[in-house]
């Protein structure tokens, strides 16, 4: 179990790590809205790991792992049938580019938030990923240092849950 508190601590497998959150922090799940910079409270599965193969080899993990491609995007358009899903460029609807110029998405753990099924407007692209050096805010994701994420991934498997706590 991975637990994230609203003060910026992620606890995984008996060890605490500093983490960054979005400016909206963690909100009650029924209050989560697309673009609010928050993550919804609750327990969620870790779906899979996406990683940049040009930056690193596949890390050690029990999660299903997929190398990213430069054309990989994530749909954040609530009105689109592919809302909150991985899509490929060219893509006409609103989306987030996963192949970034910075290192933040060198490792992306896709969290099972609003995906079974996706409810339009209830949030998309909420990931566990690499933090900025200064732990600046995310867009609503949870982010930790790359070395910490690599350590955490070693103990993760498809049964691992992440709990986002309100307090």
N, C-alpha and C positions, 0 to 999 in steps of 0.2 A: 504494500500500500504506500502510495505517495500522498502526502498531505501538504496543502498550501494554505497558509494563514494570510489574512488581509494586511499584515504588517511587513510582508516580504520575506517570509521564511518558508522554505520548502523542506520537508522532512521526508527522507526516503530510506527505507531499509536500515533504520536506526541511526541515521546521520542527518544533521541539519545543514542546509545550504542557504546562502543568500539568493533571493530571486527578485526579479522585476515584474511588476504588474502594469496593466494599463492605467490611465488616469482615473478611470471609473472604478478601479479596484475589483472587488467581488461583490456581486449583487444577488438578491434573491432570484432564483431561476425564472419566476413568472414576470420579473421586471426587465429581463434581458431584452435588448433591442439592437438591431443591426446598427453598427457605427457608434455605439455608446462608449467604446473604449473600456468595456468591462467584461469580466468572465462570470458566468452564472454559477452560483453555489450548487453543490451536489457532488455525487460520485459518478465518475465516468471511466469507461474503458480506454486503454491506449490502443488505437486501431493499427498503426503501423509507423515505421520510420522511413522518412525520405532523406536522402543525403546527396551532397554534391560530389560526384565521383572524380571531378577534376581537382578537388581540394583535399580529398582523403579517400582511403579505402573504406569499404563497408565496416562500420564499427561492430564490436562484439555486443550482441544482444540476442535475446530470445524472441524479439518482436519480428514480424515480417518486415523485410527491408527492401526498398526500391530505390535505385539511383534516379536522381532528378535529371531531366533533360532541359536544355535552354528554352524550349517551347512550353514548359509546364506552367500552368496558371491555376488559380483557385477562384471559382465563381463566387462573387459576393452580391450578385444582383437578385434580390428577393423574388422578382417577377419571372426569373428564368427557370426553366425546368432543371437545369444543372446547378441550381443554388446550393452552396456549401459542398461542392464537389470539385475534384481535380479535373481540369479541362486543358485543352491544348490550343496554342496559338496557331493560326489566327482565331480570335474569339471576339465576337462583337459586343457582348454584354459586359457590364462592369466586372472587374476581376483584379486579383492581386498577383503580381509576378513573383514566382517562387525562385527563379534563378536571379539572385540579387547581386549587385555590385559590392555590397558589404558582406560580412561573414555571418550575419544573423540567421540566415536560412541554410547554412552549411549542413545543419542537422535539424530536422523537423519531426517531432513526434505529433502525429495527427491524433487529436483527442476526439472521443466519441460524443461530441456535444452537438445537439440539434442535427443529427444525421440519420435517425432511424424512426421515422422519416424526417427530412428537413422541413421545418415549418417556416414559411416565408416571413422574413423580418425578425426572427428570433436569434439571429447571430450566425456568423460564418467564420471560417478560418481562425479558429481558436486552437492554437498550437502550444506545445512546449518546445522552445527553441533556444538558440544561443543569445545571451544577453550582450548589450553594448558594454564597452569597458567600464563606463561610469554607472551601469545599471539604470540608465535612463528608461522612462516609461515605454511600454510596448503599445500596440494599438488595441490591446485587450487580451493578449496572450500571456503566458507565463514564460519567463526567460531566466536561464542560469548560465554561469560561466561554461565555456565549451568543455573544459577539463571535468567540471562537475557533471555535466550532461553525459559525457562518455562513461564516467564512473557509475552513474545511475542506470544507464542503459544496460550495463552488464548484468544487472539483476532483474531486468524487465522481461516479461513474457506476455502472451495474449490474455492471461488472467489478471494481470496487474491493473489496479484501479488507481485513479487520481481523485482525491477528495479536495474540493475547493470550499473552504470554510468561511462563514460570515464573521465569526468571532472566535 
